Amino acid sequence: YRKFPSFSPNKILLGSMQSVIGTVPSSYRWITNILGFTGGSVNGGLSMLGAYVRDTSPEGGLFHEEALFYYAYLKFYIAHQPDEVMQLIRDSHLDLVNNALYAFMAINLSLNNHETSFGLQVIQQMKRGPQYLHMPVLDYEMGTLKLYHLELGDAIHYLEVFTSNFKGKFYLKDAYFKLAWAY
């Protein structure tokens, strides 16, 4: 970043790292200093990342989707501004139908912000098929959304599809827990 300050994609990782480093308590900053990560603040990092998200130059469009994804999650979880993030998602006119990354982000964040109606709307409208990446986590998200809407039969169906098809370990215990709730 020091060598090429005008190359705006540098702001993506640097802003993200500064935000995360900014969460380290001052009594533990000596660890980040040993690793070469000096300074860092949540607001400074988010400001840098936000500047890239708003950048309209050709370089600003290179990694816009990824930068917006990072920005939304950091602002949601680290800056604790969920309502602003949900407004950003609605106002940005993101392609929540064809872009699985944006759709997942909107579904996941709406679920974590207790806006399940919006999450259901997004997951039901997004395109799926062989030309799209199969994401088993969407079955988990759909089952959770249906559970929170007390559509128990549908919740059980989607959670069982997730537990029987997902080969990993993430969310499995939670899916079984939610299945127990649904039953």
N, CA, C and O of each residue as an XYZ file, in Angstrom:
732
protein
N       0.835     -1.190      0.000
C       0.000      0.000      0.000
C       0.879      1.253      0.000
O       0.563      2.249     -0.649
N       1.988      1.182      0.740
C       2.896      2.335      0.768
C       3.534      2.566     -0.603
O       3.710      3.711     -1.019
N       3.882      1.479     -1.309
C       4.511      1.619     -2.625
C       3.542      2.101     -3.686
O       3.904      2.904     -4.545
N       2.318      1.617     -3.630
C       1.327      1.933     -4.660
C       0.025      2.416     -4.011
O      -0.986      1.716     -4.070
N       0.037      3.588     -3.403
C      -1.162      4.066     -2.697
C      -2.346      4.332     -3.613
O      -3.486      4.343     -3.148
N      -2.108      4.544     -4.892
C      -3.230      4.827     -5.792
C      -3.894      3.553     -6.320
O      -4.931      3.627     -6.978
N      -3.308      2.388     -6.038
C      -3.910      1.125     -6.468
C      -4.972      0.736     -5.441
O      -4.665      0.141     -4.409
N      -6.199      1.075     -5.736
C      -7.270      0.970     -4.744
C      -7.583     -0.456     -4.265
O      -8.040     -0.593     -3.130
N      -7.371     -1.529     -5.046
C      -7.651     -2.863     -4.490
C      -6.827     -3.209     -3.249
O      -7.194     -4.116     -2.502
N      -5.725     -2.502     -3.021
C      -4.962     -2.719     -1.794
C      -5.805     -2.427     -0.556
O      -5.546     -2.966      0.520
N      -6.801     -1.581     -0.712
C      -7.628     -1.184      0.428
C      -8.485     -2.336      0.955
O      -8.911     -2.310      2.109
N      -8.737     -3.331      0.128
C      -9.604     -4.427      0.543
C      -8.983     -5.195      1.701
O      -9.558     -5.268      2.787
N      -7.813     -5.763      1.465
C      -7.184     -6.560      2.514
C      -6.643     -5.703      3.642
O      -6.751     -6.075      4.811
N      -6.064     -4.559      3.307
C      -5.522     -3.703      4.350
C      -6.626     -3.182      5.260
O      -6.468     -3.172      6.480
N      -7.732     -2.754      4.685
C      -8.856     -2.288      5.487
C      -9.441     -3.396      6.346
O      -9.783     -3.174      7.507
N      -9.558     -4.602      5.770
C     -10.080     -5.740      6.532
C      -9.149     -6.086      7.687
O      -9.602     -6.310      8.810
N      -7.845     -6.129      7.411
C      -6.882     -6.455      8.458
C      -6.872     -5.395      9.548
O      -6.802     -5.726     10.731
N      -6.940     -4.132      9.168
C      -6.958     -3.073     10.174
C      -8.191     -3.172     11.063
O      -8.110     -2.939     12.269
N      -9.319     -3.515     10.476
C     -10.545     -3.663     11.267
C     -10.416     -4.795     12.273
O     -10.793     -4.650     13.436
N      -9.891     -5.905     11.827
C      -9.748     -7.055     12.716
C      -8.705     -6.768     13.793
O      -8.916     -7.086     14.963
N      -7.596     -6.177     13.407
C      -6.553     -5.846     14.383
C      -7.069     -4.818     15.388
O      -6.661     -4.822     16.549
N      -7.951     -3.952     14.948
C      -8.531     -2.955     15.836
C      -9.360     -3.551     16.957
O      -9.641     -2.873     17.945
N      -9.758     -4.814     16.819
C     -10.548     -5.457     17.872
C      -9.673     -6.043     18.977
O     -10.179     -6.431     20.030
N      -8.367     -6.109     18.740
C      -7.456     -6.670     19.741
C      -7.335     -5.678     20.900
O      -7.026     -4.508     20.673
N      -7.570     -6.121     22.125
C      -7.438     -5.218     23.272
C      -6.030     -4.657     23.389
O      -5.059     -5.305     22.999
N      -5.927     -3.463     23.924
C      -4.621     -2.786     24.011
C      -3.616     -3.590     24.815
O      -2.416     -3.508     24.552
N      -4.075     -4.362     25.784
C      -3.141     -5.156     26.586
C      -2.522     -6.303     25.792
O      -1.528     -6.885     26.227
N      -3.092     -6.636     24.641
C      -2.547     -7.701     23.794
C      -1.943     -7.172     22.495
O      -1.556     -7.957     21.629
N      -1.859     -5.874     22.355
C      -1.301     -5.287     21.128
C       0.160     -5.668     20.915
O       0.645     -5.618     19.784
N       0.855     -6.037     21.951
C       2.256     -6.422     21.798
C       2.372     -7.645     20.883
O       3.368     -7.803     20.177
N       1.351     -8.510     20.898
C       1.374     -9.694     20.020
C       1.261     -9.260     18.562
O       2.015     -9.735     17.712
N       0.328     -8.365     18.271
C       0.179     -7.912     16.886
C       1.401     -7.117     16.442
O       1.780     -7.169     15.272
N       2.016     -6.385     17.358
C       3.235     -5.636     17.017
C       4.376     -6.580     16.665
O       5.138     -6.303     15.740
N       4.507     -7.687     17.383
C       5.549     -8.677     17.078
C       5.338     -9.231     15.669
O       6.299     -9.475     14.939
N       4.081     -9.427     15.297
C       3.756     -9.967     13.975
C       3.848     -8.915     12.871
O       3.676     -9.227     11.693
N       4.119     -7.670     13.259
C       4.272     -6.609     12.272
C       3.001     -5.846     11.972
O       2.969     -5.021     11.058
N       1.961     -6.110     12.724
C       0.695     -5.422     12.519
C       0.570     -4.293     13.534
O       0.024     -4.482     14.621
N       1.066     -3.146     13.180
C       0.988     -2.016     14.094
C      -0.221     -1.168     13.744
O      -0.692     -1.164     12.606
N      -0.704     -0.462     14.726
C      -1.870      0.389     14.486
C      -3.117     -0.442     14.316
O      -3.286     -1.478     14.959
N      -3.961      0.007     13.469
C      -5.207     -0.706     13.203
C      -6.330     -0.205     14.066
O      -6.206     -0.121     15.288
N      -7.416      0.124     13.429
C      -8.617      0.502     14.153
C      -9.816      0.020     13.359
O      -9.782     -0.056     12.131
N     -10.867     -0.300     14.077
C     -12.075     -0.787     13.423
C     -12.609      0.265     12.455
O     -12.889     -0.038     11.296
N     -12.748      1.498     12.933
C     -13.321      2.551     12.090
C     -12.417      2.904     10.919
O     -12.898      3.140      9.811
N     -11.100      2.940     11.161
C     -10.165      3.247     10.074
C     -10.191      2.191      8.992
O     -10.201      2.509      7.802
N     -10.202      0.930      9.405
C     -10.254     -0.161      8.431
C     -11.546     -0.181      7.654
O     -11.543     -0.375      6.438
N     -12.660      0.019      8.352
C     -13.955      0.056      7.666
C     -14.058      1.239      6.728
O     -14.664      1.145      5.661
N     -13.469      2.346      7.123
C     -13.471      3.529      6.265
C     -12.691      3.254      4.978
O     -13.118      3.632      3.887
N     -11.545      2.591      5.124
C     -10.733      2.258      3.955
C     -11.465      1.278      3.043
O     -11.481      1.451      1.824
N     -12.063      0.261      3.628
C     -12.803     -0.731      2.845
C     -14.030     -0.103      2.197
O     -14.354     -0.402      1.047
N     -14.712      0.768      2.937
C     -15.876      1.466      2.389
C     -15.506      2.372      1.231
O     -16.278      2.530      0.285
N     -14.314      2.971      1.305
C     -13.846      3.818      0.206
C     -13.673      2.991     -1.064
O     -13.977      3.460     -2.161
N     -13.188      1.764     -0.915
C     -13.054      0.907     -2.094
C     -14.432      0.493     -2.623
O     -14.644      0.458     -3.835
N     -15.350      0.187     -1.736
C     -16.694     -0.224     -2.161
C     -17.367      0.891     -2.958
O     -18.098      0.618     -3.910
N     -17.124      2.142     -2.576
C     -17.733      3.284     -3.276
C     -16.908      3.756     -4.477
O     -17.341      4.654     -5.199
N     -15.742      3.175     -4.700
C     -14.855      3.588     -5.787
C     -15.487      3.253     -7.141
O     -15.834      2.099     -7.389
N     -15.638      4.239     -8.005
C     -16.269      4.028     -9.309
C     -15.254      3.923    -10.442
O     -15.636      3.819    -11.608
N     -13.970      3.949    -10.112
C     -12.937      3.831    -11.143
C     -12.888      2.381    -11.652
O     -13.467      1.491    -11.029
N     -12.205      2.140    -12.774
C     -12.085      0.758    -13.264
C     -11.444     -0.184    -12.240
O     -11.822     -1.351    -12.143
N     -10.471      0.329    -11.476
C      -9.859     -0.507    -10.437
C     -10.852     -0.806     -9.324
O     -10.787     -1.861     -8.693
N     -11.757      0.110     -9.088
C     -12.762     -0.092     -8.055
C     -13.742     -1.201     -8.384
O     -14.361     -1.768     -7.484
N     -13.889     -1.513     -9.649
C     -14.795     -2.573    -10.054
C     -14.161     -3.942    -10.099
O     -14.867     -4.940    -10.249
N     -12.827     -4.020     -9.971
C     -12.138     -5.307    -10.085
C     -12.633     -6.335     -9.074
O     -12.950     -7.467     -9.438
N     -12.696     -5.949     -7.832
C     -13.067     -6.865     -6.758
C     -14.234     -6.313     -5.939
O     -14.308     -6.510     -4.726
N     -15.128     -5.628     -6.617
C     -16.235     -4.972     -5.920
C     -17.100     -5.969     -5.157
O     -17.474     -5.707     -4.014
N     -17.424     -7.103     -5.767
C     -18.285     -8.084     -5.115
C     -17.657     -8.609     -3.830
O     -18.317     -8.691     -2.794
N     -16.377     -8.962     -3.907
C     -15.689     -9.481     -2.732
C     -15.564     -8.419     -1.657
O     -15.755     -8.701     -0.473
N     -15.241     -7.193     -2.067
C     -15.078     -6.105     -1.104
C     -16.388     -5.816     -0.382
O     -16.390     -5.591      0.828
N     -17.485     -5.820     -1.101
C     -18.781     -5.572     -0.479
C     -19.131     -6.679      0.503
O     -19.714     -6.416      1.555
N     -18.782     -7.906      0.169
C     -18.998     -9.054      1.050
C     -18.224     -8.866      2.358
O     -18.792     -9.003      3.441
N     -16.937     -8.556      2.257
C     -16.114     -8.328      3.455
C     -16.649     -7.156      4.258
O     -16.771     -7.234      5.481
N     -16.963     -6.082      3.575
C     -17.433     -4.859      4.219
C     -18.704     -5.130      5.016
O     -18.830     -4.696      6.161
N     -19.640     -5.844      4.410
C     -20.908     -6.125      5.078
C     -20.692     -6.959      6.337
O     -21.242     -6.643      7.392
N     -19.899     -8.016      6.234
C     -19.683     -8.874      7.400
C     -18.903     -8.161      8.502
O     -19.228     -8.308      9.681
N     -17.881     -7.394      8.135
C     -17.117     -6.666      9.148
C     -17.976     -5.609      9.822
O     -17.909     -5.435     11.039
N     -18.771     -4.912      9.047
C     -19.637     -3.877      9.608
C     -20.724     -4.505     10.488
O     -21.109     -3.931     11.506
N     -21.211     -5.669     10.097
C     -22.254     -6.360     10.848
C     -21.720     -6.880     12.183
O     -22.304     -6.622     13.235
N     -20.600     -7.620     12.130
C     -20.124     -8.316     13.313
C     -19.102     -7.535     14.140
O     -19.124     -7.616     15.368
N     -18.221     -6.793     13.506
C     -17.175     -6.100     14.257
C     -17.629     -4.705     14.676
O     -17.412     -4.297     15.817
N     -18.254     -3.978     13.766
C     -18.724     -2.629     14.107
C     -20.108     -2.654     14.761
O     -20.588     -1.630     15.248
N     -20.743     -3.826     14.770
C     -22.056     -3.992     15.396
C     -23.084     -3.006     14.834
O     -23.772     -2.307     15.579
N     -23.170     -2.970     13.496
C     -24.129     -2.093     12.831
C     -25.020     -2.906     11.884
O     -25.023     -2.669     10.676
N     -25.771     -3.861     12.435
C     -26.560     -4.745     11.566
C     -27.643     -4.035     10.767
O     -27.888     -4.382      9.612
N     -28.290     -3.049     11.367
C     -29.362     -2.360     10.638
C     -28.808     -1.590      9.444
O     -29.435     -1.550      8.386
N     -27.644     -0.983      9.607
C     -27.013     -0.276      8.494
C     -26.619     -1.244      7.379
O     -26.739     -0.920      6.197
N     -26.154     -2.421      7.756
C     -25.768     -3.414      6.750
C     -26.990     -3.893      5.986
O     -26.941     -4.019      4.763
N     -28.084     -4.162      6.684
C     -29.288     -4.616      6.002
C     -29.811     -3.523      5.072
O     -30.308     -3.818      3.985
N     -29.703     -2.275      5.491
C     -30.109     -1.165      4.620
C     -29.188     -1.080      3.412
O     -29.647     -0.822      2.299
N     -27.898     -1.295      3.618
C     -26.926     -1.298      2.517
C     -27.278     -2.385      1.502
O     -27.228     -2.151      0.295
N     -27.630     -3.557      1.989
C     -27.990     -4.661      1.098
C     -29.230     -4.304      0.278
O     -29.295     -4.589     -0.918
N     -30.195     -3.688      0.919
C     -31.420     -3.310      0.204
C     -31.177     -2.159     -0.776
O     -31.715     -2.163     -1.884
N     -30.376     -1.184     -0.373
C     -30.166      0.013     -1.198
C     -29.174     -0.197     -2.339
O     -29.197      0.553     -3.316
N     -28.318     -1.187     -2.236
C     -27.262     -1.381     -3.238
C     -27.753     -2.053     -4.509
O     -27.003     -2.170     -5.478
N     -28.982     -2.487     -4.515
C     -29.553     -3.163     -5.692
C     -28.670     -4.326     -6.124
O     -28.345     -4.470     -7.302
N     -28.289     -5.145     -5.166
C     -27.450     -6.308     -5.443
C     -28.262     -7.343     -6.211
O     -29.478     -7.441     -6.042
N     -27.590     -8.105     -7.047
C     -28.253     -9.164     -7.801
C     -28.408    -10.376     -6.886
O     -27.563    -11.271     -6.876
N     -29.483    -10.393     -6.127
C     -29.728    -11.471     -5.177
C     -30.369    -12.690     -5.833
O     -30.585    -13.712     -5.181
N     -30.668    -12.579     -7.111
C     -31.287    -13.686     -7.835
C     -30.223    -14.548     -8.514
O     -30.274    -15.774     -8.420
N     -29.271    -13.929     -9.191
C     -28.281    -14.660     -9.972
C     -26.927    -14.813     -9.283
O     -26.152    -15.696     -9.651
N     -26.630    -13.984     -8.305
C     -25.333    -14.002     -7.653
C     -25.451    -14.752     -6.326
O     -25.998    -14.228     -5.356
N     -24.939    -15.972     -6.293
C     -25.065    -16.821     -5.103
C     -24.319    -16.241     -3.905
O     -24.753    -16.424     -2.768
N     -23.204    -15.544     -4.137
C     -22.446    -14.944     -3.043
C     -23.286    -13.878     -2.342
O     -23.396    -13.869     -1.115
N     -23.872    -12.988     -3.124
C     -24.717    -11.947     -2.549
C     -25.965    -12.536     -1.894
O     -26.376    -12.098     -0.820
N     -26.560    -13.524     -2.545
C     -27.771    -14.137     -1.989
C     -27.453    -14.792     -0.646
O     -28.194    -14.620      0.322
N     -26.356    -15.539     -0.589
C     -25.973    -16.164      0.683
C     -25.747    -15.109      1.754
O     -26.206    -15.260      2.886
N     -25.042    -14.045      1.400
C     -24.771    -12.981      2.359
C     -26.078    -12.392      2.883
O     -26.247    -12.231      4.092
N     -26.992    -12.075      1.989
C     -28.266    -11.471      2.394
C     -29.072    -12.425      3.263
O     -29.662    -12.007      4.260
N     -29.102    -13.697      2.896
C     -29.854    -14.695      3.665
C     -29.239    -14.866      5.048
O     -29.942    -14.825      6.057
N     -27.933    -15.057      5.088
C     -27.237    -15.304      6.347
C     -27.348    -14.112      7.293
O     -27.642    -14.281      8.476
N     -27.114    -12.924      6.780
C     -27.175    -11.741      7.640
C     -28.601    -11.421      8.074
O     -28.818    -10.959      9.194
N     -29.573    -11.661      7.196
C     -30.960    -11.406      7.601
C     -31.382    -12.404      8.673
O     -32.131    -12.053      9.585
N     -30.915    -13.628      8.575
C     -31.210    -14.628      9.596
C     -30.602    -14.218     10.936
O     -31.243    -14.347     11.979
N     -29.377    -13.729     10.903
C     -28.702    -13.315     12.137
C     -29.207    -11.982     12.675
O     -28.923    -11.631     13.821
N     -29.951    -11.236     11.864
C     -30.531     -9.976     12.317
C     -32.038    -10.110     12.577
O     -32.741     -9.114     12.744
N     -32.514    -11.344     12.609
C     -33.918    -11.628     12.899
C     -34.863    -11.006     11.873
O     -35.969    -10.588     12.215
N     -34.426    -10.948     10.624
C     -35.276    -10.478      9.522
C     -35.569    -11.662      8.608
O     -35.192    -11.675      7.436
N     -36.247    -12.648      9.170
C     -36.443    -13.895      8.447
C     -37.332    -13.759      7.218
O     -37.174    -14.521      6.265
N     -38.245    -12.825      7.216
C     -39.101    -12.643      6.035
C     -38.267    -12.234      4.828
O     -38.481    -12.729      3.721
N     -37.320    -11.332      5.045
C     -36.438    -10.913      3.954
C     -35.564    -12.082      3.512
O     -35.363    -12.289      2.315
N     -35.045    -12.846      4.469
C     -34.229    -14.011      4.133
C     -35.003    -15.029      3.315
O     -34.481    -15.568      2.339
N     -36.233    -15.293      3.700
C     -37.076    -16.224      2.937
C     -37.336    -15.713      1.528
O     -37.307    -16.476      0.563
N     -37.590    -14.423      1.421
C     -37.832    -13.828      0.102
C     -36.613    -14.025     -0.801
O     -36.761    -14.394     -1.966
N     -35.426    -13.786     -0.279
C     -34.202    -13.911     -1.079
C     -33.964    -15.363     -1.477
O     -33.689    -15.650     -2.642
N     -34.067    -16.278     -0.517
C     -33.747    -17.679     -0.807
C     -34.750    -18.302     -1.774
O     -34.395    -19.184     -2.556
N     -35.996    -17.846     -1.723
C     -37.009    -18.382     -2.635
C     -36.877    -17.814     -4.041
O     -37.287    -18.457     -5.008
N     -36.310    -16.617     -4.169
C     -36.184    -15.992     -5.482
C     -34.865    -16.289     -6.178
O     -34.758    -16.119     -7.393
N     -33.868    -16.728     -5.437
C     -32.568    -16.954     -6.077
C     -32.633    -18.152     -7.027
O     -33.361    -19.117     -6.797
N     -31.862    -18.054     -8.081
C     -31.857    -19.118     -9.079
C     -30.971    -20.254     -8.602
O     -29.928    -20.053     -7.980
N     -31.429    -21.453     -8.917
C     -30.668    -22.656     -8.604
C     -30.722    -23.559     -9.817
O     -31.598    -23.420    -10.671
N     -29.806    -24.459     -9.886
C     -29.782    -25.394    -10.993
C     -28.383    -25.914    -11.217
O     -27.459    -25.572    -10.478
N     -28.224    -26.738    -12.231
C     -26.901    -27.345    -12.464
C     -25.821    -26.328    -12.840
O     -24.636    -26.593    -12.639
N     -26.205    -25.184    -13.374
C     -25.216    -24.179    -13.755
C     -24.752    -23.351    -12.554
O     -23.828    -22.547    -12.678
N     -25.387    -23.541    -11.393
C     -25.018    -22.809    -10.186
C     -24.331    -23.751     -9.208
O     -24.574    -24.958     -9.213
N     -23.483    -23.194     -8.382
C     -22.794    -23.956     -7.350
C     -23.810    -24.529     -6.371
O     -24.674    -23.815     -5.862
N     -23.690    -25.836     -6.114
C     -24.574    -26.459     -5.131
C     -24.045    -26.106     -3.743
O     -22.898    -26.401     -3.409
N     -24.892    -25.473     -2.944
C     -24.496    -25.022     -1.614
C     -25.418    -25.665     -0.586
O     -26.514    -25.160     -0.340
N     -24.990    -26.775      0.020
C     -25.843    -27.434      1.010
C     -26.235    -26.525      2.171
O     -27.278    -26.729      2.792
N     -25.415    -25.534      2.464
C     -25.721    -24.633      3.568
C     -27.036    -23.890      3.327
O     -27.670    -23.430      4.277
N     -27.444    -23.771      2.079
C     -28.717    -23.109      1.792
C     -29.893    -23.949      2.294
O     -30.926    -23.398      2.677
N     -29.745    -25.282      2.297
C     -30.791    -26.124      2.876
C     -30.878    -25.891      4.382
O     -31.970    -25.841      4.949
N     -29.732    -25.753      5.017
C     -29.707    -25.444      6.449
C     -30.361    -24.081      6.717
O     -31.183    -23.937      7.623
N     -29.978    -23.095      5.913
C     -30.541    -21.746      6.093
C     -32.054    -21.768      5.858
O     -32.811    -21.156      6.611
N     -32.487    -22.468      4.820
C     -33.924    -22.546      4.523
C     -34.656    -23.254      5.654
O     -35.727    -22.809      6.065
N     -34.100    -24.342      6.160
C     -34.716    -25.043      7.282
C     -34.829    -24.157      8.509
O     -35.845    -24.177      9.205
N     -33.786    -23.380      8.776
C     -33.803    -22.469      9.919
C     -34.841    -21.366      9.724
O     -35.590    -21.037     10.644
N     -34.877    -20.805      8.530
C     -35.867    -19.759      8.241
C     -37.291    -20.296      8.394
O     -38.155    -19.639      8.974
N     -37.520    -21.488      7.869
C     -38.855    -22.097      7.974
C     -39.198    -22.396      9.435
O     -40.344    -22.224      9.850
N     -38.219    -22.840     10.209
C     -38.447    -23.104     11.628
C     -38.859    -21.835     12.347
O     -39.798    -21.845     13.143
N     -38.166    -20.747     12.075
C     -38.483    -19.484     12.736
C     -39.834    -18.923     12.304
O     -40.402    -18.072     12.988
N     -40.348    -19.397     11.173
C     -41.693    -19.006     10.732
C     -42.731    -20.057     11.144
O     -43.900    -19.976     10.765
N     -42.284    -21.032     11.920
C     -43.143    -22.117     12.421
C     -43.787    -22.932     11.301
O     -44.885    -23.466     11.458
N     -43.093    -23.018     10.179
C     -43.503    -23.912      9.098
C     -42.722    -25.203      9.316
O     -41.750    -25.486      8.617
N     -43.173    -25.983     10.310
C     -42.384    -27.079     10.848
C     -42.146    -28.213      9.860
O     -41.052    -28.777      9.823
N     -43.141    -28.553      9.068
C     -42.954    -29.618      8.076
C     -41.860    -29.272      7.077
O     -41.005    -30.103      6.771
N     -41.888    -28.050      6.572
C     -40.856    -27.605      5.642
C     -39.501    -27.512      6.333
O     -38.477    -27.863      5.747
N     -39.494    -27.039      7.577
C     -38.233    -26.937      8.326
C     -37.594    -28.311      8.478
O     -36.393    -28.470      8.260
N     -38.393    -29.294      8.849
C     -37.877    -30.659      9.012
C     -37.328    -31.171      7.694
O     -36.250    -31.765      7.658
N     -38.060    -30.945      6.611
C     -37.606    -31.407      5.291
C     -36.232    -30.835      4.943
O     -35.318    -31.591      4.611
N     -36.074    -29.515      5.015
C     -34.824    -28.887      4.611
C     -33.674    -29.242      5.549
O     -32.547    -29.449      5.098
N     -33.947    -29.314      6.831
C     -32.881    -29.677      7.768
C     -32.449    -31.125      7.576
O     -31.266    -31.437      7.713
N     -33.390    -32.013      7.262
C     -33.025    -33.406      6.995
C     -32.264    -33.543      5.688
O     -31.350    -34.362      5.590
N     -32.626    -32.757      4.684
C     -31.863    -32.756      3.429
C     -30.428    -32.316      3.712
O     -29.476    -32.902      3.197
N     -30.287    -31.288      4.528
C     -28.949    -30.807      4.879
C     -28.152    -31.873      5.619
O     -27.014    -32.156      5.247
N     -28.731    -32.472      6.664
C     -27.976    -33.437      7.465
C     -27.640    -34.703      6.694
O     -26.633    -35.350      6.981
N     -28.455    -35.062      5.733
C     -28.168    -36.290      4.976
C     -27.217    -36.051      3.808
O     -26.544    -36.986      3.373
N     -27.141    -34.831      3.289
C     -26.309    -34.570      2.109
C     -24.993    -33.859      2.408
O     -24.046    -33.965      1.629
N     -24.921    -33.145      3.512
C     -23.721    -32.374      3.813
C     -22.638    -33.300      4.340
O     -22.875    -34.070      5.271
N     -21.463    -33.232      3.756
C     -20.358    -34.125      4.115
C     -19.393    -33.510      5.125
O     -18.466    -34.180      5.581
N     -19.596    -32.270      5.470
C     -18.705    -31.604      6.420
C     -19.200    -31.725      7.841
O     -20.051    -32.558      8.155
N     -18.646    -30.868      8.708
C     -19.011    -30.891     10.127
C     -19.709    -29.623     10.588
O     -20.380    -29.624     11.620
N     -19.558    -28.533      9.828
C     -20.148    -27.265     10.232
C     -21.667    -27.343     10.220
O     -22.267    -27.919      9.313
N     -22.269    -26.764     11.223
C     -23.714    -26.619     11.367
C     -24.457    -27.934     11.618
O     -25.673    -27.903     11.807
N     -23.787    -29.075     11.629
C     -24.514    -30.336     11.798
C     -25.185    -30.430     13.167
O     -26.364    -30.773     13.256
N     -24.446    -30.130     14.228
C     -25.046    -30.197     15.565
C     -26.204    -29.216     15.681
O     -27.233    -29.526     16.282
N     -26.032    -28.046     15.110
C     -27.087    -27.046     15.151
C     -28.303    -27.513     14.357
O     -29.442    -27.295     14.769
N     -28.058    -28.152     13.225
C     -29.164    -28.658     12.413
C     -29.940    -29.739     13.173
O     -31.171    -29.755     13.146
N     -29.221    -30.640     13.849
C     -29.910    -31.661     14.639
C     -30.681    -31.045     15.804
O     -31.775    -31.496     16.142
N     -30.102    -30.013     16.413
C     -30.772    -29.305     17.506
C     -32.067    -28.673     17.010
O     -33.097    -28.739     17.680
N     -32.005    -28.061     15.830
C     -33.195    -27.418     15.279
C     -34.222    -28.456     14.810
O     -35.426    -28.203     14.853
N     -33.749    -29.609     14.367
C     -34.673    -30.687     14.037
C     -35.435    -31.130     15.285
O     -36.637    -31.393     15.234
N     -34.719    -31.209     16.402
C     -35.382    -31.587     17.652
C     -36.443    -30.559     18.011
O     -37.538    -30.926     18.437
N     -36.139    -29.296     17.847
C     -37.119    -28.240     18.109
C     -38.345    -28.422     17.206
O     -39.488    -28.334     17.656
N     -38.076    -28.677     15.930
C     -39.184    -28.797     14.970
C     -40.070    -29.988     15.313
O     -41.295    -29.898     15.233
N     -39.455    -31.098     15.694
C     -40.259    -32.267     16.078
C     -40.983    -32.014     17.384
O     -41.708    -32.884     17.865
